[in-house]
Amino acid sequence: MIFLTAKKRAEDEAEGRALGAVDFLSKPINPGVLFSRVAMHLAPRNALRAPD
């Protein structure tokens, strides 16, 4: 779970991570950063997939 939020305090990020977030991005969201973070979190999953 990646949180996209207007909250910016370190306490907010810590709370989000405690709730299960693997990443935390504050608005305004940069699309390039969002896509790279999603790709980063999907990379280990994709590496475990068996080749076709």
mmCIF entry with sequence, helices, sheets and N, C-alpha, C, O atoms, coordinates in Angstrom:
data_MODEL
# 
_entry.id   MODEL 
# 
_entity.id                         1 
_entity.type                       polymer 
_entity.pdbx_number_of_molecules   1 
# 
_entity_poly.entity_id                      1 
_entity_poly.type                           'polypeptide(L)' 
_entity_poly.nstd_linkage                   no 
_entity_poly.nstd_monomer                   no 
_entity_poly.pdbx_seq_one_letter_code       MIFLTAKKRAEDEAEGRALGAVDFLSKPINPGVLFSRVAMHLAPRNALRAPD 
_entity_poly.pdbx_seq_one_letter_code_can   MIFLTAKKRAEDEAEGRALGAVDFLSKPINPGVLFSRVAMHLAPRNALRAPD 
_entity_poly.pdbx_strand_id                 A 
# 
loop_
_entity_poly_seq.entity_id 
_entity_poly_seq.num 
_entity_poly_seq.mon_id 
_entity_poly_seq.hetero 
1 1  MET n 
1 2  ILE n 
1 3  PHE n 
1 4  LEU n 
1 5  THR n 
1 6  ALA n 
1 7  LYS n 
1 8  LYS n 
1 9  ARG n 
1 10 ALA n 
1 11 GLU n 
1 12 ASP n 
1 13 GLU n 
1 14 ALA n 
1 15 GLU n 
1 16 GLY n 
1 17 ARG n 
1 18 ALA n 
1 19 LEU n 
1 20 GLY n 
1 21 ALA n 
1 22 VAL n 
1 23 ASP n 
1 24 PHE n 
1 25 LEU n 
1 26 SER n 
1 27 LYS n 
1 28 PRO n 
1 29 ILE n 
1 30 ASN n 
1 31 PRO n 
1 32 GLY n 
1 33 VAL n 
1 34 LEU n 
1 35 PHE n 
1 36 SER n 
1 37 ARG n 
1 38 VAL n 
1 39 ALA n 
1 40 MET n 
1 41 HIS n 
1 42 LEU n 
1 43 ALA n 
1 44 PRO n 
1 45 ARG n 
1 46 ASN n 
1 47 ALA n 
1 48 LEU n 
1 49 ARG n 
1 50 ALA n 
1 51 PRO n 
1 52 ASP n 
# 
_struct_asym.id          A 
_struct_asym.entity_id   1 
# 
loop_
_struct_conf.conf_type_id 
_struct_conf.id 
_struct_conf.pdbx_PDB_helix_id 
_struct_conf.beg_label_comp_id 
_struct_conf.beg_label_asym_id 
_struct_conf.beg_label_seq_id 
_struct_conf.pdbx_beg_PDB_ins_code 
_struct_conf.end_label_comp_id 
_struct_conf.end_label_asym_id 
_struct_conf.end_label_seq_id 
_struct_conf.pdbx_end_PDB_ins_code 
_struct_conf.beg_auth_comp_id 
_struct_conf.beg_auth_asym_id 
_struct_conf.beg_auth_seq_id 
_struct_conf.end_auth_comp_id 
_struct_conf.end_auth_asym_id 
_struct_conf.end_auth_seq_id 
_struct_conf.pdbx_PDB_helix_class 
_struct_conf.details 
_struct_conf.pdbx_PDB_helix_length 
HELX_P HELX_P1 AA1 ALA A 10 ? ALA A 18 ? ALA A 10 ALA A 18 1 ? 9  
HELX_P HELX_P2 AA2 PRO A 31 ? LEU A 48 ? PRO A 31 LEU A 48 1 ? 18 
# 
_struct_conf_type.id          HELX_P 
_struct_conf_type.criteria    ? 
_struct_conf_type.reference   ? 
# 
_struct_sheet.id               AA1 
_struct_sheet.type             ? 
_struct_sheet.number_strands   2 
_struct_sheet.details          ? 
# 
_struct_sheet_order.sheet_id     AA1 
_struct_sheet_order.range_id_1   1 
_struct_sheet_order.range_id_2   2 
_struct_sheet_order.offset       ? 
_struct_sheet_order.sense        parallel 
# 
loop_
_struct_sheet_range.sheet_id 
_struct_sheet_range.id 
_struct_sheet_range.beg_label_comp_id 
_struct_sheet_range.beg_label_asym_id 
_struct_sheet_range.beg_label_seq_id 
_struct_sheet_range.pdbx_beg_PDB_ins_code 
_struct_sheet_range.end_label_comp_id 
_struct_sheet_range.end_label_asym_id 
_struct_sheet_range.end_label_seq_id 
_struct_sheet_range.pdbx_end_PDB_ins_code 
_struct_sheet_range.beg_auth_comp_id 
_struct_sheet_range.beg_auth_asym_id 
_struct_sheet_range.beg_auth_seq_id 
_struct_sheet_range.end_auth_comp_id 
_struct_sheet_range.end_auth_asym_id 
_struct_sheet_range.end_auth_seq_id 
AA1 1 ILE A 2  ? THR A 5  ? ILE A 2  THR A 5  
AA1 2 ASP A 23 ? SER A 26 ? ASP A 23 SER A 26 
# 
loop_
_atom_site.group_PDB 
_atom_site.id 
_atom_site.type_symbol 
_atom_site.label_atom_id 
_atom_site.label_alt_id 
_atom_site.label_comp_id 
_atom_site.label_asym_id 
_atom_site.label_entity_id 
_atom_site.label_seq_id 
_atom_site.pdbx_PDB_ins_code 
_atom_site.Cartn_x 
_atom_site.Cartn_y 
_atom_site.Cartn_z 
_atom_site.occupancy 
_atom_site.B_iso_or_equiv 
_atom_site.pdbx_formal_charge 
_atom_site.auth_seq_id 
_atom_site.auth_comp_id 
_atom_site.auth_asym_id 
_atom_site.auth_atom_id 
_atom_site.pdbx_PDB_model_num 
ATOM 1   N N  . MET A 1 1  ? 0.855  -1.158  0.000   1.00 0.00 ? 1  MET A N  1 
ATOM 2   C CA . MET A 1 1  ? 0.000  0.000   0.000   1.00 0.00 ? 1  MET A CA 1 
ATOM 3   C C  . MET A 1 1  ? 0.906  1.228   0.000   1.00 0.00 ? 1  MET A C  1 
ATOM 4   O O  . MET A 1 1  ? 1.821  1.335   0.816   1.00 0.00 ? 1  MET A O  1 
ATOM 5   N N  . ILE A 1 2  ? 0.648  2.132   -0.905  1.00 0.00 ? 2  ILE A N  1 
ATOM 6   C CA . ILE A 1 2  ? 1.364  3.400   -0.977  1.00 0.00 ? 2  ILE A CA 1 
ATOM 7   C C  . ILE A 1 2  ? 0.380  4.502   -0.625  1.00 0.00 ? 2  ILE A C  1 
ATOM 8   O O  . ILE A 1 2  ? -0.667 4.632   -1.259  1.00 0.00 ? 2  ILE A O  1 
ATOM 9   N N  . PHE A 1 3  ? 0.710  5.285   0.375   1.00 0.00 ? 3  PHE A N  1 
ATOM 10  C CA . PHE A 1 3  ? -0.169 6.386   0.766   1.00 0.00 ? 3  PHE A CA 1 
ATOM 11  C C  . PHE A 1 3  ? 0.155  7.613   -0.077  1.00 0.00 ? 3  PHE A C  1 
ATOM 12  O O  . PHE A 1 3  ? 1.317  8.004   -0.199  1.00 0.00 ? 3  PHE A O  1 
ATOM 13  N N  . LEU A 1 4  ? -0.877 8.217   -0.658  1.00 0.00 ? 4  LEU A N  1 
ATOM 14  C CA . LEU A 1 4  ? -0.786 9.492   -1.353  1.00 0.00 ? 4  LEU A CA 1 
ATOM 15  C C  . LEU A 1 4  ? -1.619 10.455  -0.538  1.00 0.00 ? 4  LEU A C  1 
ATOM 16  O O  . LEU A 1 4  ? -2.834 10.289  -0.438  1.00 0.00 ? 4  LEU A O  1 
ATOM 17  N N  . THR A 1 5  ? -0.986 11.462  0.049   1.00 0.00 ? 5  THR A N  1 
ATOM 18  C CA . THR A 1 5  ? -1.678 12.282  1.024   1.00 0.00 ? 5  THR A CA 1 
ATOM 19  C C  . THR A 1 5  ? -1.207 13.730  0.998   1.00 0.00 ? 5  THR A C  1 
ATOM 20  O O  . THR A 1 5  ? -0.149 14.045  0.452   1.00 0.00 ? 5  THR A O  1 
ATOM 21  N N  . ALA A 1 6  ? -2.003 14.597  1.593   1.00 0.00 ? 6  ALA A N  1 
ATOM 22  C CA . ALA A 1 6  ? -1.610 15.992  1.757   1.00 0.00 ? 6  ALA A CA 1 
ATOM 23  C C  . ALA A 1 6  ? -0.795 16.177  3.037   1.00 0.00 ? 6  ALA A C  1 
ATOM 24  O O  . ALA A 1 6  ? -0.207 17.236  3.254   1.00 0.00 ? 6  ALA A O  1 
ATOM 25  N N  . LYS A 1 7  ? -0.762 15.164  3.866   1.00 0.00 ? 7  LYS A N  1 
ATOM 26  C CA . LYS A 1 7  ? -0.020 15.259  5.121   1.00 0.00 ? 7  LYS A CA 1 
ATOM 27  C C  . LYS A 1 7  ? 1.475  15.186  4.847   1.00 0.00 ? 7  LYS A C  1 
ATOM 28  O O  . LYS A 1 7  ? 1.921  14.434  3.981   1.00 0.00 ? 7  LYS A O  1 
ATOM 29  N N  . LYS A 1 8  ? 2.249  15.978  5.595   1.00 0.00 ? 8  LYS A N  1 
ATOM 30  C CA . LYS A 1 8  ? 3.679  16.076  5.320   1.00 0.00 ? 8  LYS A CA 1 
ATOM 31  C C  . LYS A 1 8  ? 4.570  15.850  6.541   1.00 0.00 ? 8  LYS A C  1 
ATOM 32  O O  . LYS A 1 8  ? 5.790  15.754  6.405   1.00 0.00 ? 8  LYS A O  1 
ATOM 33  N N  . ARG A 1 9  ? 3.983  15.765  7.713   1.00 0.00 ? 9  ARG A N  1 
ATOM 34  C CA . ARG A 1 9  ? 4.806  15.642  8.922   1.00 0.00 ? 9  ARG A CA 1 
ATOM 35  C C  . ARG A 1 9  ? 5.393  14.238  9.039   1.00 0.00 ? 9  ARG A C  1 
ATOM 36  O O  . ARG A 1 9  ? 4.805  13.262  8.573   1.00 0.00 ? 9  ARG A O  1 
ATOM 37  N N  . ALA A 1 10 ? 6.550  14.158  9.663   1.00 0.00 ? 10 ALA A N  1 
ATOM 38  C CA . ALA A 1 10 ? 7.203  12.865  9.887   1.00 0.00 ? 10 ALA A CA 1 
ATOM 39  C C  . ALA A 1 10 ? 6.292  11.944  10.695  1.00 0.00 ? 10 ALA A C  1 
ATOM 40  O O  . ALA A 1 10 ? 6.286  10.732  10.477  1.00 0.00 ? 10 ALA A O  1 
ATOM 41  N N  . GLU A 1 11 ? 5.525  12.511  11.626  1.00 0.00 ? 11 GLU A N  1 
ATOM 42  C CA . GLU A 1 11 ? 4.611  11.716  12.436  1.00 0.00 ? 11 GLU A CA 1 
ATOM 43  C C  . GLU A 1 11 ? 3.517  11.075  11.576  1.00 0.00 ? 11 GLU A C  1 
ATOM 44  O O  . GLU A 1 11 ? 3.089  9.950   11.833  1.00 0.00 ? 11 GLU A O  1 
ATOM 45  N N  . ASP A 1 12 ? 3.071  11.815  10.544  1.00 0.00 ? 12 ASP A N  1 
ATOM 46  C CA . ASP A 1 12 ? 2.054  11.282  9.646   1.00 0.00 ? 12 ASP A CA 1 
ATOM 47  C C  . ASP A 1 12 ? 2.600  10.097  8.859   1.00 0.00 ? 12 ASP A C  1 
ATOM 48  O O  . ASP A 1 12 ? 1.913  9.090   8.685   1.00 0.00 ? 12 ASP A O  1 
ATOM 49  N N  . GLU A 1 13 ? 3.836  10.219  8.383   1.00 0.00 ? 13 GLU A N  1 
ATOM 50  C CA . GLU A 1 13 ? 4.449  9.114   7.650   1.00 0.00 ? 13 GLU A CA 1 
ATOM 51  C C  . GLU A 1 13 ? 4.638  7.906   8.560   1.00 0.00 ? 13 GLU A C  1 
ATOM 52  O O  . GLU A 1 13 ? 4.372  6.774   8.154   1.00 0.00 ? 13 GLU A O  1 
ATOM 53  N N  . ALA A 1 14 ? 5.092  8.140   9.782   1.00 0.00 ? 14 ALA A N  1 
ATOM 54  C CA . ALA A 1 14 ? 5.281  7.034   10.723  1.00 0.00 ? 14 ALA A CA 1 
ATOM 55  C C  . ALA A 1 14 ? 3.951  6.325   10.993  1.00 0.00 ? 14 ALA A C  1 
ATOM 56  O O  . ALA A 1 14 ? 3.905  5.098   11.075  1.00 0.00 ? 14 ALA A O  1 
ATOM 57  N N  . GLU A 1 15 ? 2.881  7.092   11.129  1.00 0.00 ? 15 GLU A N  1 
ATOM 58  C CA . GLU A 1 15 ? 1.573  6.491   11.361  1.00 0.00 ? 15 GLU A CA 1 
ATOM 59  C C  . GLU A 1 15 ? 1.124  5.674   10.147  1.00 0.00 ? 15 GLU A C  1 
ATOM 60  O O  . GLU A 1 15 ? 0.593  4.573   10.293  1.00 0.00 ? 15 GLU A O  1 
ATOM 61  N N  . GLY A 1 16 ? 1.343  6.221   8.954   1.00 0.00 ? 16 GLY A N  1 
ATOM 62  C CA . GLY A 1 16 ? 0.982  5.502   7.738   1.00 0.00 ? 16 GLY A CA 1 
ATOM 63  C C  . GLY A 1 16 ? 1.731  4.190   7.608   1.00 0.00 ? 16 GLY A C  1 
ATOM 64  O O  . GLY A 1 16 ? 1.151  3.166   7.249   1.00 0.00 ? 16 GLY A O  1 
ATOM 65  N N  . ARG A 1 17 ? 3.018  4.224   7.900   1.00 0.00 ? 17 ARG A N  1 
ATOM 66  C CA . ARG A 1 17 ? 3.815  2.998   7.827   1.00 0.00 ? 17 ARG A CA 1 
ATOM 67  C C  . ARG A 1 17 ? 3.371  1.993   8.893   1.00 0.00 ? 17 ARG A C  1 
ATOM 68  O O  . ARG A 1 17 ? 3.370  0.786   8.654   1.00 0.00 ? 17 ARG A O  1 
ATOM 69  N N  . ALA A 1 18 ? 2.995  2.496   10.063  1.00 0.00 ? 18 ALA A N  1 
ATOM 70  C CA . ALA A 1 18 ? 2.504  1.607   11.122  1.00 0.00 ? 18 ALA A CA 1 
ATOM 71  C C  . ALA A 1 18 ? 1.186  0.939   10.711  1.00 0.00 ? 18 ALA A C  1 
ATOM 72  O O  . ALA A 1 18 ? 0.859  -0.152  11.177  1.00 0.00 ? 18 ALA A O  1 
ATOM 73  N N  . LEU A 1 19 ? 0.449  1.604   9.844   1.00 0.00 ? 19 LEU A N  1 
ATOM 74  C CA . LEU A 1 19 ? -0.820 1.048   9.355   1.00 0.00 ? 19 LEU A CA 1 
ATOM 75  C C  . LEU A 1 19 ? -0.632 0.108   8.170   1.00 0.00 ? 19 LEU A C  1 
ATOM 76  O O  . LEU A 1 19 ? -1.597 -0.477  7.678   1.00 0.00 ? 19 LEU A O  1 
ATOM 77  N N  . GLY A 1 20 ? 0.618  -0.039  7.708   1.00 0.00 ? 20 GLY A N  1 
ATOM 78  C CA . GLY A 1 20 ? 0.892  -1.000  6.644   1.00 0.00 ? 20 GLY A CA 1 
ATOM 79  C C  . GLY A 1 20 ? 1.397  -0.431  5.341   1.00 0.00 ? 20 GLY A C  1 
ATOM 80  O O  . GLY A 1 20 ? 1.601  -1.180  4.385   1.00 0.00 ? 20 GLY A O  1 
ATOM 81  N N  . ALA A 1 21 ? 1.606  0.866   5.269   1.00 0.00 ? 21 ALA A N  1 
ATOM 82  C CA . ALA A 1 21 ? 2.113  1.456   4.027   1.00 0.00 ? 21 ALA A CA 1 
ATOM 83  C C  . ALA A 1 21 ? 3.559  1.039   3.789   1.00 0.00 ? 21 ALA A C  1 
ATOM 84  O O  . ALA A 1 21 ? 4.356  0.966   4.724   1.00 0.00 ? 21 ALA A O  1 
ATOM 85  N N  . VAL A 1 22 ? 3.892  0.764   2.523   1.00 0.00 ? 22 VAL A N  1 
ATOM 86  C CA . VAL A 1 22 ? 5.281  0.483   2.170   1.00 0.00 ? 22 VAL A CA 1 
ATOM 87  C C  . VAL A 1 22 ? 5.957  1.751   1.663   1.00 0.00 ? 22 VAL A C  1 
ATOM 88  O O  . VAL A 1 22 ? 7.182  1.811   1.559   1.00 0.00 ? 22 VAL A O  1 
ATOM 89  N N  . ASP A 1 23 ? 5.148  2.766   1.347   1.00 0.00 ? 23 ASP A N  1 
ATOM 90  C CA . ASP A 1 23 ? 5.678  4.048   0.901   1.00 0.00 ? 23 ASP A CA 1 
ATOM 91  C C  . ASP A 1 23 ? 4.671  5.130   1.217   1.00 0.00 ? 23 ASP A C  1 
ATOM 92  O O  . ASP A 1 23 ? 3.501  4.849   1.480   1.00 0.00 ? 23 ASP A O  1 
ATOM 93  N N  . PHE A 1 24 ? 5.132  6.379   1.191   1.00 0.00 ? 24 PHE A N  1 
ATOM 94  C CA . PHE A 1 24 ? 4.315  7.506   1.631   1.00 0.00 ? 24 PHE A CA 1 
ATOM 95  C C  . PHE A 1 24 ? 4.714  8.699   0.779   1.00 0.00 ? 24 PHE A C  1 
ATOM 96  O O  . PHE A 1 24 ? 5.851  9.164   0.864   1.00 0.00 ? 24 PHE A O  1 
ATOM 97  N N  . LEU A 1 25 ? 3.802  9.200   -0.037  1.00 0.00 ? 25 LEU A N  1 
ATOM 98  C CA . LEU A 1 25 ? 4.085  10.358  -0.881  1.00 0.00 ? 25 LEU A CA 1 
ATOM 99  C C  . LEU A 1 25 ? 3.127  11.484  -0.532  1.00 0.00 ? 25 LEU A C  1 
ATOM 100 O O  . LEU A 1 25 ? 1.922  11.271  -0.399  1.00 0.00 ? 25 LEU A O  1 
ATOM 101 N N  . SER A 1 26 ? 3.678  12.690  -0.386  1.00 0.00 ? 26 SER A N  1 
ATOM 102 C CA . SER A 1 26 ? 2.864  13.863  -0.068  1.00 0.00 ? 26 SER A CA 1 
ATOM 103 C C  . SER A 1 26 ? 2.537  14.639  -1.332  1.00 0.00 ? 26 SER A C  1 
ATOM 104 O O  . SER A 1 26 ? 3.336  14.703  -2.267  1.00 0.00 ? 26 SER A O  1 
ATOM 105 N N  . LYS A 1 27 ? 1.346  15.229  -1.342  1.00 0.00 ? 27 LYS A N  1 
ATOM 106 C CA . LYS A 1 27 ? 0.904  16.057  -2.463  1.00 0.00 ? 27 LYS A CA 1 
ATOM 107 C C  . LYS A 1 27 ? 1.683  17.363  -2.473  1.00 0.00 ? 27 LYS A C  1 
ATOM 108 O O  . LYS A 1 27 ? 2.084  17.837  -1.410  1.00 0.00 ? 27 LYS A O  1 
ATOM 109 N N  . PRO A 1 28 ? 1.907  17.948  -3.615  1.00 0.00 ? 28 PRO A N  1 
ATOM 110 C CA . PRO A 1 28 ? 1.511  17.495  -4.932  1.00 0.00 ? 28 PRO A CA 1 
ATOM 111 C C  . PRO A 1 28 ? 2.372  16.308  -5.368  1.00 0.00 ? 28 PRO A C  1 
ATOM 112 O O  . PRO A 1 28 ? 3.585  16.296  -5.160  1.00 0.00 ? 28 PRO A O  1 
ATOM 113 N N  . ILE A 1 29 ? 1.739  15.335  -5.961  1.00 0.00 ? 29 ILE A N  1 
ATOM 114 C CA . ILE A 1 29 ? 2.418  14.113  -6.380  1.00 0.00 ? 29 ILE A CA 1 
ATOM 115 C C  . ILE A 1 29 ? 3.062  14.334  -7.750  1.00 0.00 ? 29 ILE A C  1 
ATOM 116 O O  . ILE A 1 29 ? 2.412  14.783  -8.695  1.00 0.00 ? 29 ILE A O  1 
ATOM 117 N N  . ASN A 1 30 ? 4.334  14.013  -7.834  1.00 0.00 ? 30 ASN A N  1 
ATOM 118 C CA . ASN A 1 30 ? 5.054  14.050  -9.100  1.00 0.00 ? 30 ASN A CA 1 
ATOM 119 C C  . ASN A 1 30 ? 4.825  12.697  -9.767  1.00 0.00 ? 30 ASN A C  1 
ATOM 120 O O  . ASN A 1 30 ? 5.229  11.672  -9.218  1.00 0.00 ? 30 ASN A O  1 
ATOM 121 N N  . PRO A 1 31 ? 4.183  12.669  -10.944 1.00 0.00 ? 31 PRO A N  1 
ATOM 122 C CA . PRO A 1 31 ? 3.888  11.384  -11.587 1.00 0.00 ? 31 PRO A CA 1 
ATOM 123 C C  . PRO A 1 31 ? 5.129  10.516  -11.800 1.00 0.00 ? 31 PRO A C  1 
ATOM 124 O O  . PRO A 1 31 ? 5.057  9.298   -11.636 1.00 0.00 ? 31 PRO A O  1 
ATOM 125 N N  . GLY A 1 32 ? 6.246  11.109  -12.157 1.00 0.00 ? 32 GLY A N  1 
ATOM 126 C CA . GLY A 1 32 ? 7.466  10.335  -12.358 1.00 0.00 ? 32 GLY A CA 1 
ATOM 127 C C  . GLY A 1 32 ? 7.931  9.647   -11.090 1.00 0.00 ? 32 GLY A C  1 
ATOM 128 O O  . GLY A 1 32 ? 8.357  8.492   -11.121 1.00 0.00 ? 32 GLY A O  1 
ATOM 129 N N  . VAL A 1 33 ? 7.849  10.356  -9.977  1.00 0.00 ? 33 VAL A N  1 
ATOM 130 C CA . VAL A 1 33 ? 8.232  9.777   -8.687  1.00 0.00 ? 33 VAL A CA 1 
ATOM 131 C C  . VAL A 1 33 ? 7.264  8.656   -8.320  1.00 0.00 ? 33 VAL A C  1 
ATOM 132 O O  . VAL A 1 33 ? 7.687  7.593   -7.864  1.00 0.00 ? 33 VAL A O  1 
ATOM 133 N N  . LEU A 1 34 ? 5.976  8.887   -8.515  1.00 0.00 ? 34 LEU A N  1 
ATOM 134 C CA . LEU A 1 34 ? 4.982  7.862   -8.205  1.00 0.00 ? 34 LEU A CA 1 
ATOM 135 C C  . LEU A 1 34 ? 5.239  6.592   -9.013  1.00 0.00 ? 34 LEU A C  1 
ATOM 136 O O  . LEU A 1 34 ? 5.266  5.496   -8.454  1.00 0.00 ? 34 LEU A O  1 
ATOM 137 N N  . PHE A 1 35 ? 5.426  6.734   -10.315 1.00 0.00 ? 35 PHE A N  1 
ATOM 138 C CA . PHE A 1 35 ? 5.645  5.556   -11.162 1.00 0.00 ? 35 PHE A CA 1 
ATOM 139 C C  . PHE A 1 35 ? 6.928  4.834   -10.793 1.00 0.00 ? 35 PHE A C  1 
ATOM 140 O O  . PHE A 1 35 ? 6.969  3.603   -10.812 1.00 0.00 ? 35 PHE A O  1 
ATOM 141 N N  . SER A 1 36 ? 7.981  5.579   -10.458 1.00 0.00 ? 36 SER A N  1 
ATOM 142 C CA . SER A 1 36 ? 9.234  4.909   -10.086 1.00 0.00 ? 36 SER A CA 1 
ATOM 143 C C  . SER A 1 36 ? 9.095  4.183   -8.751  1.00 0.00 ? 36 SER A C  1 
ATOM 144 O O  . SER A 1 36 ? 9.667  3.108   -8.572  1.00 0.00 ? 36 SER A O  1 
ATOM 145 N N  . ARG A 1 37 ? 8.345  4.754   -7.814  1.00 0.00 ? 37 ARG A N  1 
ATOM 146 C CA . ARG A 1 37 ? 8.132  4.077   -6.534  1.00 0.00 ? 37 ARG A CA 1 
ATOM 147 C C  . ARG A 1 37 ? 7.310  2.802   -6.711  1.00 0.00 ? 37 ARG A C  1 
ATOM 148 O O  . ARG A 1 37 ? 7.608  1.776   -6.100  1.00 0.00 ? 37 ARG A O  1 
ATOM 149 N N  . VAL A 1 38 ? 6.271  2.870   -7.552  1.00 0.00 ? 38 VAL A N  1 
ATOM 150 C CA . VAL A 1 38 ? 5.462  1.677   -7.808  1.00 0.00 ? 38 VAL A CA 1 
ATOM 151 C C  . VAL A 1 38 ? 6.336  0.602   -8.453  1.00 0.00 ? 38 VAL A C  1 
ATOM 152 O O  . VAL A 1 38 ? 6.283  -0.563  -8.059  1.00 0.00 ? 38 VAL A O  1 
ATOM 153 N N  . ALA A 1 39 ? 7.130  0.987   -9.433  1.00 0.00 ? 39 ALA A N  1 
ATOM 154 C CA . ALA A 1 39 ? 8.018  0.027   -10.105 1.00 0.00 ? 39 ALA A CA 1 
ATOM 155 C C  . ALA A 1 39 ? 9.007  -0.575  -9.118  1.00 0.00 ? 39 ALA A C  1 
ATOM 156 O O  . ALA A 1 39 ? 9.284  -1.774  -9.174  1.00 0.00 ? 39 ALA A O  1 
ATOM 157 N N  . MET A 1 40 ? 9.540  0.236   -8.221  1.00 0.00 ? 40 MET A N  1 
ATOM 158 C CA . MET A 1 40 ? 10.495 -0.245  -7.228  1.00 0.00 ? 40 MET A CA 1 
ATOM 159 C C  . MET A 1 40 ? 9.850  -1.306  -6.328  1.00 0.00 ? 40 MET A C  1 
ATOM 160 O O  . MET A 1 40 ? 10.479 -2.313  -6.004  1.00 0.00 ? 40 MET A O  1 
ATOM 161 N N  . HIS A 1 41 ? 8.613  -1.082  -5.932  1.00 0.00 ? 41 HIS A N  1 
ATOM 162 C CA . HIS A 1 41 ? 7.943  -2.029  -5.041  1.00 0.00 ? 41 HIS A CA 1 
ATOM 163 C C  . HIS A 1 41 ? 7.466  -3.281  -5.779  1.00 0.00 ? 41 HIS A C  1 
ATOM 164 O O  . HIS A 1 41 ? 7.293  -4.332  -5.163  1.00 0.00 ? 41 HIS A O  1 
ATOM 165 N N  . LEU A 1 42 ? 7.253  -3.177  -7.080  1.00 0.00 ? 42 LEU A N  1 
ATOM 166 C CA . LEU A 1 42 ? 6.835  -4.340  -7.859  1.00 0.00 ? 42 LEU A CA 1 
ATOM 167 C C  . LEU A 1 42 ? 8.019  -5.183  -8.330  1.00 0.00 ? 42 LEU A C  1 
ATOM 168 O O  . LEU A 1 42 ? 7.843  -6.357  -8.655  1.00 0.00 ? 42 LEU A O  1 
ATOM 169 N N  . ALA A 1 43 ? 9.205  -4.614  -8.373  1.00 0.00 ? 43 ALA A N  1 
ATOM 170 C CA . ALA A 1 43 ? 10.389 -5.319  -8.891  1.00 0.00 ? 43 ALA A CA 1 
ATOM 171 C C  . ALA A 1 43 ? 10.642 -6.663  -8.183  1.00 0.00 ? 43 ALA A C  1 
ATOM 172 O O  . ALA A 1 43 ? 10.854 -7.664  -8.869  1.00 0.00 ? 43 ALA A O  1 
ATOM 173 N N  . PRO A 1 44 ? 10.629 -6.726  -6.853  1.00 0.00 ? 44 PRO A N  1 
ATOM 174 C CA . PRO A 1 44 ? 10.862 -8.029  -6.214  1.00 0.00 ? 44 PRO A CA 1 
ATOM 175 C C  . PRO A 1 44 ? 9.787  -9.056  -6.583  1.00 0.00 ? 44 PRO A C  1 
ATOM 176 O O  . PRO A 1 44 ? 10.098 -10.233 -6.762  1.00 0.00 ? 44 PRO A O  1 
ATOM 177 N N  . ARG A 1 45 ? 8.559  -8.632  -6.695  1.00 0.00 ? 45 ARG A N  1 
ATOM 178 C CA . ARG A 1 45 ? 7.476  -9.545  -7.083  1.00 0.00 ? 45 ARG A CA 1 
ATOM 179 C C  . ARG A 1 45 ? 7.702  -10.047 -8.492  1.00 0.00 ? 45 ARG A C  1 
ATOM 180 O O  . ARG A 1 45 ? 7.544  -11.238 -8.761  1.00 0.00 ? 45 ARG A O  1 
ATOM 181 N N  . ASN A 1 46 ? 8.069  -9.158  -9.391  1.00 0.00 ? 46 ASN A N  1 
ATOM 182 C CA . ASN A 1 46 ? 8.283  -9.546  -10.772 1.00 0.00 ? 46 ASN A CA 1 
ATOM 183 C C  . ASN A 1 46 ? 9.499  -10.451 -10.910 1.00 0.00 ? 46 ASN A C  1 
ATOM 184 O O  . ASN A 1 46 ? 9.522  -11.316 -11.786 1.00 0.00 ? 46 ASN A O  1 
ATOM 185 N N  . ALA A 1 47 ? 10.495 -10.273 -10.076 1.00 0.00 ? 47 ALA A N  1 
ATOM 186 C CA . ALA A 1 47 ? 11.695 -11.109 -10.122 1.00 0.00 ? 47 ALA A CA 1 
ATOM 187 C C  . ALA A 1 47 ? 11.399 -12.549 -9.712  1.00 0.00 ? 47 ALA A C  1 
ATOM 188 O O  . ALA A 1 47 ? 12.092 -13.473 -10.137 1.00 0.00 ? 47 ALA A O  1 
ATOM 189 N N  . LEU A 1 48 ? 10.375 -12.739 -8.891  1.00 0.00 ? 48 LEU A N  1 
ATOM 190 C CA . LEU A 1 48 ? 10.016 -14.079 -8.415  1.00 0.00 ? 48 LEU A CA 1 
ATOM 191 C C  . LEU A 1 48 ? 9.175  -14.856 -9.420  1.00 0.00 ? 48 LEU A C  1 
ATOM 192 O O  . LEU A 1 48 ? 9.035  -16.074 -9.310  1.00 0.00 ? 48 LEU A O  1 
ATOM 193 N N  . ARG A 1 49 ? 8.627  -14.163 -10.380 1.00 0.00 ? 49 ARG A N  1 
ATOM 194 C CA . ARG A 1 49 ? 7.787  -14.835 -11.374 1.00 0.00 ? 49 ARG A CA 1 
ATOM 195 C C  . ARG A 1 49 ? 8.620  -15.757 -12.232 1.00 0.00 ? 49 ARG A C  1 
ATOM 196 O O  . ARG A 1 49 ? 9.756  -15.449 -12.590 1.00 0.00 ? 49 ARG A O  1 
ATOM 197 N N  . ALA A 1 50 ? 8.044  -16.873 -12.549 1.00 0.00 ? 50 ALA A N  1 
ATOM 198 C CA . ALA A 1 50 ? 8.723  -17.840 -13.419 1.00 0.00 ? 50 ALA A CA 1 
ATOM 199 C C  . ALA A 1 50 ? 8.750  -17.308 -14.840 1.00 0.00 ? 50 ALA A C  1 
ATOM 200 O O  . ALA A 1 50 ? 7.774  -16.712 -15.295 1.00 0.00 ? 50 ALA A O  1 
ATOM 201 N N  . PRO A 1 51 ? 9.856  -17.515 -15.550 1.00 0.00 ? 51 PRO A N  1 
ATOM 202 C CA . PRO A 1 51 ? 9.905  -17.060 -16.949 1.00 0.00 ? 51 PRO A CA 1 
ATOM 203 C C  . PRO A 1 51 ? 8.884  -17.831 -17.787 1.00 0.00 ? 51 PRO A C  1 
ATOM 204 O O  . PRO A 1 51 ? 8.585  -18.995 -17.522 1.00 0.00 ? 51 PRO A O  1 
ATOM 205 N N  . ASP A 1 52 ? 8.365  -17.153 -18.795 1.00 0.00 ? 52 ASP A N  1 
ATOM 206 C CA . ASP A 1 52 ? 7.357  -17.784 -19.666 1.00 0.00 ? 52 ASP A CA 1 
ATOM 207 C C  . ASP A 1 52 ? 7.973  -18.794 -20.579 1.00 0.00 ? 52 ASP A C  1 
ATOM 208 O O  . ASP A 1 52 ? 7.270  -19.417 -21.376 1.00 0.00 ? 52 ASP A O  1 
# 
